[in-house]
Amino acid sequence: MLLLQYLRENRADVLERLAKRKFKHPELVDTVLAHDQDRRRIQKELDETLARANAIAKEVGILFKEGKKDEAEQAKAESSSLKEVSKNLEEQLQLKEQELHDALVLIPNTPHPSVSIGTTPEENEIVANFGEAIPMPEGAIPHWDLAKKYDLIDFELGVKITGAGFPVYKGQGAKLQRALINFFLDQATKQGYIEHEPPIMINKESGYGTGQLPDKDGQMYYVAEDELYLIPTAEVPLTNLYRDVILKEEDFPIKMTGYTPCFRREAGSYGKDVRGLNRLHQFDKVEIVQLQHPDLSYQALEEMKDYVASLLKSLELPFRILKLCGGDMGFTSAMTYDMEVFSAAQQKWLEVSSVSNFETFQANRLKLRFKDKQGKMQIAHTLNGSALALPRIVAALLENNQGPDGIKLPQVLVPYMGTTHIR
């Protein structure tokens, strides 16, 4: 959620930066400012009314002591009248604060000044390429056929048990999932991230805190009876560990990692682009999260981007790094890098990670603050990244490494798998 004071003092800048997203409802900025002006007017009137009522209440006792009964009764009546006025003003204030909040949460984060204007993936900036596209042997097949050939993943069985988008991993397919999860967690802990195993269900307050609600309400699985949501990513419970927390400046950086299954409804996703592992309703992911000092958050973003790149290099996959344009970023992000691996069998780039800086947007919702060295309260910055999401990594590993001897594993996974090939 945008900081109200910043919005109040920098209206033109906010509108200019939101234009990079091609935000469809810029009028919400003025709606928020109008609500804020009304709220402050009502608050001032309420404060003045309460102050007058308190002053008169003190006068009543003095007048009675002085024997001025008529004047005391008149003052008492005025005090009662002011209490009614203040009660009405309090109701108006509560309503106005809710209207202000409801409008403010609909405004996305403002992109960093370096983010380019645009709305489509084609307008994203390619900032780096790593590795050569792997030439495929004759008769190379996509991962869904490889999964069937080597009995790694059963998509039809998943449909039987649950529905489309819920695959069943078997044998070496299940072991490859576990190997990747352990490899990613081991690498993250070596980089100073503290491993957590958070809940995979959250309450409404947690979804609101990291910005999934109300923006992504329709994309999350909801258990109505218990009023809980299945998490779309470990970012949500990990970041919410610090909801309503006041840190000290020396606590930074706080670095967390965790493996969780993730759940996304992906409403409206159909066709060839969602075949196999390309887009699932349930998938595994290792997440990295940082809470940072505002002065260091963009340095941290670059470090996180480079760390994810190091994982992809270790997996010997050709990949590229994109800096997203304003309109292709998530609702809460101020700047995002995407990592895409190249799937030679499908002849397409597959997104496997997003690394984002949210600046104060999430922390403002979370009431995540810190005291600086001067004792002044400030709002922290939050960042997160996929390190990594498994489905498309598995798809690329299977497709890019297929050969006559089976599927060759990258060297870093051999100790976890106990073999050099899937056969």
C-alpha positions as CSV (number, residue, x, y, z in Angstrom):
1,M,0.0,0.0,0.0
2,L,1.3,3.4,-0.9
3,L,2.3,5.7,1.8
4,L,-0.4,8.3,2.2
5,Q,2.0,11.1,3.1
6,Y,4.1,10.4,0.0
7,L,0.9,10.4,-2.1
8,R,-0.2,13.6,-0.6
9,E,3.1,15.4,-1.2
10,N,4.0,13.9,-4.6
11,R,0.8,13.5,-6.5
12,A,2.3,14.3,-9.9
13,D,5.2,11.9,-9.4
14,V,2.9,9.1,-8.4
15,L,0.7,9.6,-11.4
16,E,3.7,9.7,-13.7
17,R,5.1,6.5,-12.3
18,L,1.7,4.7,-12.3
19,A,1.5,5.7,-16.0
20,K,4.4,3.3,-16.6
21,R,2.1,0.5,-15.6
22,K,-0.6,1.9,-17.9
23,F,-2.7,1.9,-14.7
24,K,-6.4,2.0,-15.8
25,H,-7.7,3.9,-12.9
26,P,-5.5,6.9,-12.1
27,E,-8.5,8.8,-10.9
28,L,-8.2,6.7,-7.7
29,V,-5.3,8.9,-6.7
30,D,-7.5,11.9,-6.5
31,T,-10.2,9.9,-4.9
32,V,-7.8,8.9,-2.1
33,L,-6.6,12.5,-1.7
34,A,-10.2,13.8,-1.5
35,H,-11.1,11.1,1.1
36,D,-7.9,12.0,3.0
37,Q,-8.8,15.7,3.0
38,D,-12.3,14.9,4.3
39,R,-10.9,12.6,6.9
40,R,-8.5,15.3,8.2
41,R,-11.3,17.9,8.3
42,I,-13.6,15.6,10.3
43,Q,-10.7,14.7,12.6
44,K,-10.0,18.4,13.3
45,E,-13.6,19.1,13.9
46,L,-13.9,16.1,16.3
47,D,-10.7,17.1,18.2
48,E,-12.1,20.6,18.6
49,T,-15.5,19.3,19.7
50,L,-13.9,17.0,22.3
51,A,-11.7,19.7,23.6
52,R,-14.6,22.0,24.0
53,A,-16.7,19.3,25.7
54,N,-13.9,18.5,28.1
55,A,-13.4,22.2,29.0
56,I,-17.1,22.7,29.7
57,A,-17.2,19.5,31.8
58,K,-14.6,21.0,34.0
59,E,-16.5,24.3,34.2
60,V,-19.7,22.5,35.4
61,G,-18.1,21.4,38.7
62,I,-16.6,24.8,39.3
63,L,-20.0,26.5,38.7
64,F,-21.8,24.1,41.1
65,K,-19.2,24.8,43.7
66,E,-19.7,28.5,43.3
67,G,-23.4,28.1,43.7
68,K,-24.2,29.1,40.1
69,K,-26.7,26.3,39.6
70,D,-28.5,27.7,36.5
71,E,-25.2,28.4,34.7
72,A,-24.0,24.9,35.7
73,E,-27.1,23.3,34.3
74,Q,-26.8,25.3,31.1
75,A,-23.1,24.2,30.7
76,K,-24.1,20.6,31.5
77,A,-26.7,20.7,28.7
78,E,-24.2,22.1,26.3
79,S,-21.6,19.4,27.2
80,S,-24.3,16.7,26.6
81,S,-25.0,18.3,23.2
82,L,-21.3,18.3,22.3
83,K,-21.1,14.6,23.2
84,E,-23.8,13.8,20.7
85,V,-22.0,15.9,18.1
86,S,-18.7,14.1,18.8
87,K,-20.4,10.7,18.6
88,N,-21.8,11.6,15.1
89,L,-18.3,12.9,14.0
90,E,-16.7,9.7,15.2
91,E,-19.1,7.7,13.1
92,Q,-18.4,10.0,10.1
93,L,-14.6,9.6,10.7
94,Q,-14.9,5.8,10.8
95,L,-16.8,5.7,7.6
96,K,-14.4,8.1,5.9
97,E,-11.4,6.1,7.0
98,Q,-12.9,2.9,5.6
99,E,-13.6,4.7,2.3
100,L,-10.1,6.0,2.2
101,H,-8.6,2.5,2.9
102,D,-10.8,0.8,0.3
103,A,-9.6,3.2,-2.4
104,L,-6.0,3.2,-1.4
105,V,-5.6,-0.6,-1.5
106,L,-6.7,-0.6,-5.1
107,I,-3.7,1.4,-6.2
108,P,-0.7,-0.7,-7.2
109,N,2.9,0.1,-6.2
110,T,4.7,2.8,-8.1
111,P,7.5,1.5,-10.4
112,H,11.1,2.5,-9.7
113,P,12.2,5.4,-11.9
114,S,14.4,3.1,-14.0
115,V,11.5,0.8,-15.0
116,S,10.3,1.3,-18.5
117,I,6.8,2.0,-19.7
118,G,4.9,-0.9,-21.2
119,T,2.3,-3.6,-20.7
120,T,3.4,-6.7,-22.6
121,P,6.2,-9.3,-22.2
122,E,7.6,-8.2,-25.5
123,E,8.3,-4.8,-24.0
124,N,10.5,-6.2,-21.2
125,E,14.2,-5.4,-21.3
126,I,16.6,-8.3,-21.8
127,V,19.6,-7.4,-19.5
128,A,21.7,-10.6,-19.8
129,N,22.0,-13.9,-21.7
130,F,23.8,-17.0,-20.3
131,G,24.6,-20.1,-22.2
132,E,24.0,-21.4,-25.8
133,A,20.8,-23.0,-26.9
134,I,21.3,-26.7,-26.7
135,P,21.0,-28.5,-30.0
136,M,18.4,-31.3,-29.7
137,P,19.0,-34.8,-31.1
138,E,16.9,-36.0,-33.9
139,G,13.5,-37.1,-32.6
140,A,13.7,-34.9,-29.4
141,I,10.4,-34.8,-27.6
142,P,8.8,-32.4,-25.0
143,H,8.9,-33.1,-21.3
144,W,5.3,-34.5,-21.1
145,D,6.3,-37.3,-23.5
146,L,9.6,-37.8,-21.7
147,A,7.8,-38.0,-18.3
148,K,5.6,-40.8,-19.8
149,K,8.6,-42.5,-21.5
150,Y,10.6,-42.8,-18.2
151,D,7.5,-43.1,-15.9
152,L,8.4,-39.9,-14.0
153,I,5.1,-37.9,-13.9
154,D,1.6,-39.1,-14.4
155,F,-0.6,-36.2,-15.5
156,E,-3.7,-38.4,-16.2
157,L,-3.6,-39.9,-12.7
158,G,-3.5,-36.4,-11.3
159,V,-6.6,-35.6,-13.2
160,K,-8.3,-38.7,-11.8
161,I,-7.4,-37.8,-8.2
162,T,-7.9,-34.1,-8.3
163,G,-8.1,-32.5,-11.7
164,A,-6.0,-30.9,-14.4
165,G,-2.9,-29.1,-13.1
166,F,-2.2,-31.5,-10.2
167,P,0.4,-34.0,-11.5
168,V,1.6,-37.1,-9.7
169,Y,5.4,-37.5,-9.5
170,K,6.7,-41.1,-9.4
171,G,9.9,-42.9,-8.9
172,Q,12.9,-40.9,-10.3
173,G,10.5,-38.1,-11.0
174,A,9.6,-37.8,-7.3
175,K,13.3,-38.2,-6.4
176,L,14.2,-35.4,-8.8
177,Q,11.7,-33.1,-7.1
178,R,13.2,-33.8,-3.7
179,A,16.8,-33.5,-5.1
180,L,16.0,-30.0,-6.5
181,I,14.3,-28.8,-3.3
182,N,17.2,-30.0,-1.1
183,F,19.8,-28.5,-3.5
184,F,18.0,-25.1,-3.5
185,L,17.6,-25.1,0.3
186,D,21.3,-26.1,0.8
187,Q,22.5,-23.3,-1.5
188,A,20.2,-20.7,0.2
189,T,21.4,-21.5,3.7
190,K,25.0,-21.3,2.4
191,Q,24.1,-17.7,1.4
192,G,22.9,-16.8,4.9
193,Y,19.2,-17.4,4.5
194,I,17.6,-19.0,7.5
195,E,15.4,-22.0,6.6
196,H,11.8,-21.9,7.7
197,E,8.9,-24.4,7.3
198,P,5.9,-22.1,7.4
199,P,2.2,-23.0,7.2
200,I,0.7,-23.4,3.8
201,M,-2.6,-21.9,4.8
202,I,-3.0,-18.2,5.7
203,N,-5.7,-16.0,7.1
204,K,-7.1,-12.9,5.4
205,E,-4.8,-10.6,7.4
206,S,-1.7,-12.3,6.0
207,G,-3.0,-12.2,2.4
208,Y,-3.7,-8.5,2.8
209,G,-0.3,-7.9,4.4
210,T,1.7,-9.0,1.4
211,G,-0.8,-7.6,-1.2
212,Q,-2.4,-10.8,-2.5
213,L,-5.7,-9.4,-1.2
214,P,-7.7,-7.9,-2.5
215,D,-5.8,-7.9,-5.8
216,K,-5.5,-11.7,-6.3
217,D,-8.5,-12.8,-4.4
218,G,-9.9,-14.8,-7.4
219,Q,-6.6,-16.5,-8.1
220,M,-6.3,-18.1,-4.6
221,Y,-7.9,-21.2,-3.3
222,Y,-10.2,-20.4,-0.4
223,V,-11.5,-22.6,2.4
224,A,-14.7,-20.8,3.3
225,E,-15.6,-22.7,6.4
226,D,-12.3,-21.8,8.1
227,E,-11.8,-18.5,6.2
228,L,-8.3,-19.6,5.2
229,Y,-6.4,-19.4,1.9
230,L,-3.9,-21.8,0.4
231,I,-0.7,-19.9,-0.2
232,P,0.3,-18.9,-3.7
233,T,4.0,-18.7,-2.6
234,A,6.1,-19.0,0.6
235,E,6.6,-15.3,0.3
236,V,3.3,-14.8,2.0
237,P,3.8,-16.7,5.3
238,L,7.5,-15.9,5.5
239,T,7.0,-12.1,5.2
240,N,4.1,-12.2,7.5
241,L,6.3,-13.6,10.3
242,Y,7.2,-9.9,10.8
243,R,3.8,-8.4,10.6
244,D,3.2,-5.8,13.4
245,V,6.9,-6.0,14.4
246,I,9.3,-3.1,15.2
247,L,12.9,-4.0,14.3
248,K,16.2,-2.3,15.2
249,E,18.4,-0.9,12.4
250,E,21.1,-3.4,13.3
251,D,18.7,-6.3,12.7
252,F,19.1,-5.9,8.9
253,P,19.3,-7.8,6.7
254,I,16.8,-10.5,7.7
255,K,17.1,-13.3,5.2
256,M,14.6,-16.2,5.1
257,T,14.2,-19.2,2.9
258,G,11.6,-21.9,2.8
259,Y,10.2,-24.8,0.7
260,T,6.4,-25.0,0.3
261,P,3.9,-26.4,-2.1
262,C,2.1,-23.5,-3.8
263,F,-1.4,-23.2,-5.0
264,R,-2.8,-21.0,-7.8
265,R,-6.2,-21.3,-9.5
266,E,-4.8,-19.8,-12.7
267,A,-8.3,-19.0,-13.9
268,G,-8.6,-18.6,-17.7
269,S,-5.4,-20.5,-18.5
270,Y,-6.0,-23.0,-21.3
271,G,-4.3,-24.3,-24.5
272,K,-0.8,-25.5,-25.5
273,D,1.0,-23.0,-23.3
274,V,-0.3,-24.7,-20.1
275,R,0.5,-28.3,-21.3
276,G,2.5,-30.6,-19.0
277,L,4.4,-28.7,-16.4
278,N,4.2,-25.3,-18.0
279,R,1.4,-24.1,-15.8
280,L,0.1,-25.9,-12.7
281,H,-2.5,-25.4,-10.0
282,Q,-0.1,-27.0,-7.4
283,F,3.6,-26.9,-7.6
284,D,6.8,-26.9,-5.4
285,K,9.0,-23.9,-4.9
286,V,11.8,-22.7,-2.8
287,E,11.5,-19.0,-1.9
288,I,14.0,-16.4,-0.6
289,V,12.8,-13.4,1.3
290,Q,14.7,-10.4,2.6
291,L,13.7,-7.6,4.9
292,Q,16.1,-4.7,4.3
293,H,17.1,-1.2,5.3
294,P,15.6,1.2,2.6
295,D,19.1,2.5,1.7
296,L,20.3,-1.0,0.8
297,S,17.3,-2.7,-0.8
298,Y,18.3,-2.2,-4.4
299,Q,21.8,-3.5,-3.7
300,A,20.0,-6.5,-2.1
301,L,17.9,-6.9,-5.2
302,E,20.9,-7.1,-7.4
303,E,22.5,-9.7,-5.1
304,M,19.3,-11.8,-5.1
305,K,19.2,-11.6,-8.9
306,D,22.8,-12.8,-9.2
307,Y,22.2,-15.5,-6.7
308,V,19.3,-17.0,-8.7
309,A,21.5,-16.7,-11.8
310,S,24.2,-18.8,-10.0
311,L,21.6,-21.6,-9.4
312,L,20.7,-21.7,-13.1
313,K,24.4,-21.8,-14.0
314,S,24.9,-24.7,-11.6
315,L,22.0,-26.5,-13.3
316,E,23.8,-25.9,-16.7
317,L,20.7,-24.4,-18.3
318,P,20.7,-21.7,-20.9
319,F,18.8,-18.7,-19.5
320,R,18.2,-15.0,-19.8
321,I,17.4,-12.2,-17.3
322,L,14.7,-9.7,-18.1
323,K,13.9,-6.4,-16.3
324,L,10.1,-6.1,-16.5
325,C,8.3,-3.1,-17.9
326,G,5.8,-1.4,-15.7
327,G,2.7,-3.1,-17.0
328,D,4.1,-6.6,-16.8
329,M,5.1,-6.3,-13.1
330,G,3.0,-7.6,-10.2
331,F,0.7,-5.4,-8.3
332,T,3.0,-5.0,-5.3
333,S,6.4,-4.7,-7.1
334,A,8.5,-1.6,-7.6
335,M,11.1,-3.5,-9.7
336,T,11.2,-7.1,-10.9
337,Y,13.7,-9.2,-12.7
338,D,12.5,-12.4,-14.4
339,M,14.7,-15.4,-15.2
340,E,13.7,-17.6,-18.1
341,V,15.2,-20.9,-19.2
342,F,15.2,-22.0,-22.8
343,S,13.3,-25.2,-23.6
344,A,14.8,-26.5,-26.7
345,A,12.2,-29.2,-27.3
346,Q,9.4,-26.6,-27.1
347,Q,11.4,-23.9,-28.7
348,K,10.3,-21.3,-26.1
349,W,11.4,-19.4,-23.0
350,L,10.0,-20.5,-19.7
351,E,9.9,-18.2,-16.7
352,V,11.4,-19.9,-13.6
353,S,11.9,-17.1,-11.2
354,S,10.9,-13.5,-10.4
355,V,13.0,-11.4,-8.0
356,S,11.3,-8.2,-6.8
357,N,11.8,-5.2,-4.6
358,F,8.5,-4.0,-3.0
359,E,10.1,-1.1,-1.2
360,T,7.7,0.0,1.5
361,F,4.5,-1.2,-0.3
362,Q,4.2,-4.5,1.7
363,A,5.8,-3.3,4.9
364,N,3.3,-0.4,5.1
365,R,0.4,-2.9,5.0
366,L,2.3,-5.2,7.5
367,K,3.1,-2.3,9.8
368,L,6.7,-3.6,9.6
369,R,8.8,-0.8,11.0
370,F,12.3,-0.2,12.5
371,K,14.0,2.4,14.7
372,D,17.0,4.0,13.1
373,K,20.0,5.1,15.0
374,Q,18.4,8.4,15.9
375,G,15.4,6.6,17.3
376,K,13.1,7.7,14.5
377,M,10.6,5.2,13.3
378,Q,10.8,4.2,9.6
379,I,9.2,1.6,7.3
380,A,11.3,-1.3,6.2
381,H,11.7,-2.6,2.6
382,T,10.8,-6.1,1.6
383,L,12.1,-8.3,-1.3
384,N,11.5,-11.8,-2.5
385,G,12.5,-14.2,-5.2
386,S,11.8,-17.7,-6.5
387,A,15.0,-19.7,-6.0
388,L,13.6,-21.7,-7.7
389,A,10.1,-22.8,-8.9
390,L,10.4,-26.5,-9.8
391,P,8.0,-27.3,-12.7
392,R,9.6,-25.4,-15.5
393,I,13.1,-26.2,-14.2
394,V,12.2,-29.9,-14.4
395,A,10.7,-29.4,-17.9
396,A,13.9,-27.7,-19.1
397,L,16.2,-30.3,-17.4
398,L,14.3,-33.1,-19.1
399,E,14.0,-31.6,-22.5
400,N,17.5,-30.1,-22.8
401,N,19.4,-33.1,-21.5
402,Q,17.7,-35.9,-23.3
403,G,19.8,-38.3,-25.3
404,P,20.3,-41.9,-26.4
405,D,21.5,-42.8,-22.9
406,G,18.5,-41.3,-21.1
407,I,18.4,-37.9,-19.5
408,K,21.8,-36.6,-18.3
409,L,21.7,-34.9,-14.9
410,P,23.7,-31.7,-14.1
411,Q,26.7,-32.5,-11.9
412,V,25.3,-30.7,-8.9
413,L,22.3,-33.0,-8.7
414,V,24.3,-36.3,-9.0
415,P,25.0,-36.5,-5.2
416,Y,21.3,-35.9,-4.5
417,M,20.1,-38.4,-7.1
418,G,22.8,-41.0,-6.7
419,T,23.1,-41.4,-10.5
420,T,24.3,-39.5,-13.5
421,H,21.3,-40.3,-15.7
422,I,17.6,-40.9,-15.6
423,R,16.9,-44.0,-17.6
